[in-house]
Structure formats: C-alpha cells, structure tokens
C-alpha cells in the first residue's frame, strides 16, 4: 500500500512537470524562461524531446512506460542539477541526459550528429572518466583568440564565427588535444596515418564546434562549465596548460599558437603528406539556418543586394558642411566626429533602403553608416558601429561621445 501511494505521488508530480518541448510565448516557470532565452539551450531541449519521442515509438509498452517515468523525473530534477539555473550548466545537464539515452537505447534508435548538435561535448565533469589514458600519451594544445573568418554565426552571441584547421602528426604516440579560442570557433581536425587521437578538449568564451573527428572520439567542450573559463588572449597560452592540469593532471607537452587558424601538432608534415578526416559530422549539422550573416560577410551581402553602398566621401563632406552651418561657434565643433582618427573611409557606407544593422561588426573595425534624408532609420544594434543621420544631424553609436582633438579640422 505504501509503495502504491509513493508511485501515485510521483505520477501526480509528473502530471504538473513542464513538458520537454513547449511554446516560449506561454513560458511561465523560471526554468522555461531560461531555456527560451538561450538559443542553444532551447535547441537542446527540442532535440532531447525529439529523441525521447522517437525512442518511445520504438520501445515496447513496458519499456516505453519506464522511459516515460524516468524522463519526467529527470525534467523535475533539472533545478537540482543546476540550482542557479545557469544556461551553460543546464546545457551540460542536457548533454549528459542525451548521452544516457543514447547509451541505453542507441541500438534501437541511433542518434545522428545533427540530432545532438547543441550539446556536443557537454559534460557535467571536467574529465574523461571513460578514457584509459596511455602511459605514453602526448598532450598538445593549440588555438588563438580567433581563427580565420567564417561567413556565418554559429550562436546567438552576434559574433562572426572563425575556423581552425588542426592537423595532428604523431604516428608513434597517442595524442590528446587541448584547443582554445575566444571567438565562436569551428575546429576542423585531421590527422596522419597511424596517429590516434584519444580525446579532444575545447574551451572558449563563445560556442565551439568540433568536426572531422571520428564519432567514437570523446569530446569535452567547456565555456566555464564544467571546467574553468579559459581562452587565449594576446598569445598567452597559460590557460591551456591550466586546463590540461585539470583534465589530465599534467601540463601539455607542447602548445602551438595558430596562425590564420592553422596549426600542425606533433612532427612537421612532409610535403605531400595525406591527411585523414572523418565525414561523420559536418558544419551543416550545427548551423542554425535562421541566424543571419554577421560581420564582414553581412556587409558584403548588403552591398550585393543594394541595401547599402560604399561611400565616395561626399556624405562626409555634406555632414561637415551642414554641421558647420548649424554650429558655427568653435566651441561646438568638437561634435563633428567625421575626422576622427579611428574612422576609415574604406569602411564607410551609405544606407539606401530599409536595413538591419548586422551583428559582429566589432571584428570589422569601426564601420560608419550615413543615413540620407528620407531613408528609414535602420533596425538592429548600432553600438558596434557609428551612424550619421544627415537629416537630423545626429550621431549614433559607441564613438559619438569620444573626445577627439582633431575633429574640428
């Protein structure tokens, strides 16, 4: 009788538990609001819900009911796993849960890379407990603040993604990799014949994606959880050694500062050396097609579509003429920033039609936009650029209030 009452109590709680997939417009619980506010966490929630539904369809009645209760209990316990409801902590909890489902039921319903792309490398511990580390293991680190520019966003940070090509050449000793970047990054990994990569750990401030590696290679991706937040700034690679100490309990054997997103780890590559890479995952498994282009790629697209054009310098002269006419007093000339040393004529544009200011412009320098009279004010965030409204003689953006001793000349 007592057992029956306990089970009944659990089922009553389950009936009030949030579903694994829900409409964000009706989100009322705090955990639902956190999920809706983070694009990756939202996607992870949807991916786990989709996999759970697929499993239920393929399980027997008894196993399906067991999975139902198990899954609902997990949903109720998410706040226990992450008391502060940190999005990254929750993302790691989702990753662990998806991996548990995959390990238990993957033989019945395989999980494709795209079905778990949001939680790639998510772990709840800063370690590879499933890996027996060889005694002759070599640990190589690589990375930089950013790689070479990629033409899309891979997260909702607004930063344009970058790419790294990491080639590993260690045919005589097994290798573990410690990779790090600040900007959102795609790590393309390849290796020479005979090289065995036993684990890959990646750290960064923004989202990091690993492709090219074999599906059975364990991956850990940390953005402050479950490992400390670490990335390379100004060529300082100490953070990668600290991460190696935490994961593998010793420092790296070598760290390679990537140049233009490229590094060869281990022995130098002989001319003509063939590199091996896995096609099991591709960048298409991870891209959110709804995210617009960012940074220089977004500007290039807008130029091609005719939403903006490069300025020929006439707009700057017109702004200065109008400003001088409206504010002839010398004391007010400091408001005319069109000669500021940080402004580049080659990075100056004229808005021609309704336009959305793209994200990720900080990586392109300080773009300047001129808004002619009659053209609608653009949507989006202008904080990473400057905008001169020719009709209202207003400056918008992060440099408008900057002091400039030369701006009146």
N, C-alpha and C positions, 0 to 999 in steps of 0.2 A: 504493500500500500504506500509506504514512504517513497519507494523508488518511482512508483507511478506518479505521485504528486510532484516529485522533482522534475521528471520528464515533462509533465504538464506545465510546470512553471517555466521551464526553458522554452517550450513551444509558444507560450504566451508572450514571453520576451521577444522571441523571434518575429512574431507577427507585427511587432512595433519597430523592428530594426530597419534602418534605411536600406533600400534596395541597392544592389551593386551598380545599377545604372538608373539615372533619374534626370529629370529636366531641371537644369540650373535655374530657370526662371521661377521655379517653385521651391528652391532650396531654402530650408528653414533652420536646420541643425547647423551648428558651427562647423562640424567636420565636412558637411556637404558644401558649405561656403568656401572652405579651404580648398576642396577638390576643384570646385568651379573656378577659383581664382588662379589656379596654376595649370597651364595648358598640358604639360607632361603628365601631371598627376591625374588630370581629367581623362587624358588618353589612356593612362594605365588602368584607371577604373573601368573604362569602356572595354579595354582589351581583356581584362580579367573576367568581366561579366560575359563577354562573348565566348571566351574559352570555357567558362563554367557552364554556359548554356549548351555548348557543343558536347561537353562531357556528359551532361545529364541525358541528352538524346541517345548517347551510345552505351549507357550503362544499363544493367538490369534494374528491375524495380527496386530490389533491396539495396543495391549499391547506390542507386540514384537517391533514395531517401537518406542514406547515410551521408552522402556528399552534401545534400541539402542542409541537414542539421549542422554538419561540420563547417560549411561555408557561412551560414548565418551566424554561427557562434564567432567565427573569425571576424566578421563585419562588426559585431558588437564589441570585439576586443581591440579594435584599431586604436582607440584612445588610450588603452593601457600600454600598447606598444610605443606610442608617441604621446606622452602626457601633454606636451605643449602644442601638439598638432602642427609641428614643423612640416612643411611640404616635402622637404628632402627626406626627412625621417619616414614619412608616410610612403614616399616613393620607394624607399628601400624595403619597407614592410610589404608593399605590393609585390616587389620583385621576389622576395622570399616566398610569398604565398604562391605566386605563379610558378616558381620553380618547384615548389612542393607538389602542386597539381600535376606539373609536367612529369616529375619523377614517379609519381604514383600511377598516373593514368596515360602517360605519353604513348605507351604501347598500343592503346586503344584509339586515341585521338592525338596524333602528333601536333606539336605546336610550332608553327612556322616562325622564322625570324621577324617577319612583319607583324605577327600577332603578339609579339612581346618586345617590340622595339622601344617602347617608352621606358622599360625597366631593364634594358641591357646593362649588365654589370652591377645592378643594385644588390646590395648585401646588407645584412644587419650587423656583421662583424668585420673588423678591419683585418682580414686574414683569408687564407686559402686552406681551411681545415681539411678539405678533401684531397689536397695535393701532398704527396710524399716527396719532399724536396731532395733531389740527388745530392750526394756529398760533393760532387764536382760542379755544382750549379754556378753559372756565371750570371750576375745581375747587371744589366745595362740600363742606364737612364738616358732619356732624350727628350727634346722639346724646346720651346721658346715661348715668349709672350704670345706670339701668334705665328701661324704658318702663312702660306700664300693664299690670296683671296679666293674664296669660293663665291659663286654668284647668287647664293640663296641664304636664307635664315634657316637654322635648324632648331631654334627655340623661340620663345616669346620675349627674349631679352632686348630685341631690337638691334643687336649686334650682327653684322655680316659675318658669316662663318668663314673659317680658314681651313686649309688642308695640310696634312703632313704625310709624306711618304717615308716610311721607316723600313729599311732593308736590313735584315739580320743575317750575318755570315759567321756561323760558329759550328761547323760540321763535327767538331770533335768533343764539344761540351754542351750540355743542355743549358737553356737560357730562360731567364725570367725578365720581363720588361717593366720598367717604371717610366711612364710617359706623362708629361705635364705641359699645360698651356693655360693662359688666362682667358683668351677669347674662345667663343664656341669653336670646336675643332672636330674635324673628321680625320681619324688616324687610319691610313691605308698601310697595311702591314704585308710584307713579303719576305721570303727567306730563300736561302740557297739549299740545294740538295744536301741532305744529311743533317741539316740544322733542326733541332727540336725545341720548340717554344713551349714551356710547361705552364706558364701563367702570364697574364698581362694585367697590370695595374695602371689606371689612368686617373689623373687628378686635374682639376681646373676650377675656375670660378663659374664659368658658364657650362652649358651642356657639352659633353664629349661623346663621340661615337667611334666605335671600332669596326672596321670592315677588313676583309681579306683573310682573317684568321679562320682556322678550321672550327666547326661548331663544337667540337669536344674540348677546345682550349678554354680553361676557366678565365673569366674576366671579372675584374673589380673596378668599378668607376665611382670615385668619391668626389663630392663637391662640399666637403665639410662634414659629411656623414656617409659612411661610418668612420672614416679616417679624418684627421685634421685637414683643414683647408690649406692647400699649398699649391703654388704655381711658380713659374719662372718669371722674374722681373729684372730687367737690366743685366741679364746674363748670370744672375745669382742662382746657382743650382743646388744650394744647400737644402732647399725644401724637398728635393727628390731624395736626397740621402736620408733625411728625417723620415720620409715616408717608407723608404726601404727598411730602415731600422724597425719601424713599427710593424710592417707586414712580415718581413723575412728575418728580423732580428740581427741584421748586419747591414753595413753600408754597401753601396753599389761598387762594382769592380771598375766601372768607367761610366762617365756621363758625356754625352755628345750634344753640344748646342746646335740645334738645327739651323741651317742656312736656307732661307727661302722655302722653309717647310720640308727640307730633305736631310736625312741622316743615314749613314751606314754604320751599323752597330756590329762590333766584333772586328774581324780581319777585313782589310780593304778588299774591294771587289776587283777581280782581274777583268780585263777587257773582254767583253763577250759573255760574261757570266750570266746564266739564265736564272731568273728569279721565279719562285713558286708563290702563288697566291690562291686563296680559296674563293670560289664564286658562290659559296653558300649564302653569303649576305652581300647586299649592295646598298648604295646610298638611298635607292628608291624605297627600301624597306623602312627607312627612318624619316624621310622628308614628309612634312605636312604641306600638301599641295595648296592649302588655303592661305599659308603665310606668303605675303608679298615679297618681292625682291627688296634688298636693303643696300645701303651704301652706294658705291660707285656703279654697281650693276643696276640699281634702281634709277640712278641719274641717266645712265646710258639708254635705258628703256624709255624713259620720259622724253629724251631728246629724239629718239627714233619715232615715237608716237606723236611728236609735235606738241606735247603739253608744255614744254619749256624749250628755250633755245639758248645758245651761248651768247653772252653779252659782248658787243663790239666796243664797249667803252662809252657809248653815247648816253646810256642810262646814268652812269656815274656822274658825267658832266651835267646832265639835266638835274639830278638831285642836288648837286652843289650849287647850281645856278638858282634853283628855287629856294634852297636853304639860305643863301646869302641875301636873296631879295627879301625873305621873310624876317631874317635875323641879321640886320646889318651891323649890330653892335659887336665889337671884337670879343666881348666877354661871353657871347653866346656861340661863338664859332666852334667851341670845343664839342658841341653836339653834332658836328658834321664829321662822321667817322669814315668817310669814304676813302681817306688816305691812310688809314691805319696800317702799320707795317705788317700785320698778320693777314691782311686781306690780299688774295691773289686774283689777278684779272683772269687767269686761266680757269679759275674755279668759281666764276660768276655767271649767273643765269637770269633769264627773263621769263617770268611766268606768263603764258599765253592764254590759258583756259583753266577751268576748274581743275584743281590739282591737290594731291595728297602728299605732304612732305614725308619722304621716306624715313625709316629708322636707320640707325647705323651710320649716320653721316659723320660722326666724330672720327671715323677711320679714314675719311677722305680729306682731312684738313678742316678748314672752316669755309664751307660753301656760302656764297652770298646770292640771295634772290632779290630781284627787283620786281615790284608789283605795279604795273601800269594802271592808270585810271580806267575804271570800267571792268577790270578783271576781278572776279570774286576772290576774297581772301582765302588762302589755301587751308585745307584741313590738316590735321596732324600736329606734331610737336616740333616747334621751331627752335627748341633750346640747343640743338647741336649745330645750328647754322645762324645766319643773320638774314633778315628780310627788311628791305627798304620799301615802304609804301609811298610811292611817288605822289599819289593823290592827296594823302593826309599828312605827308612829311613826317611819318612815324617810323621809328626803328624798332624791330622786334628781334629778340634773340639774346644769346648769352654775352655778347661783346658790346651791347649798346651802351652800357654804363661804364665801360672800361676807360680809364684815363689814357689820353694819347696826346703828347705834346706836339705832334706833327699834324694833327688832324685839321688844323685851320689853314694849312698851306695848300 
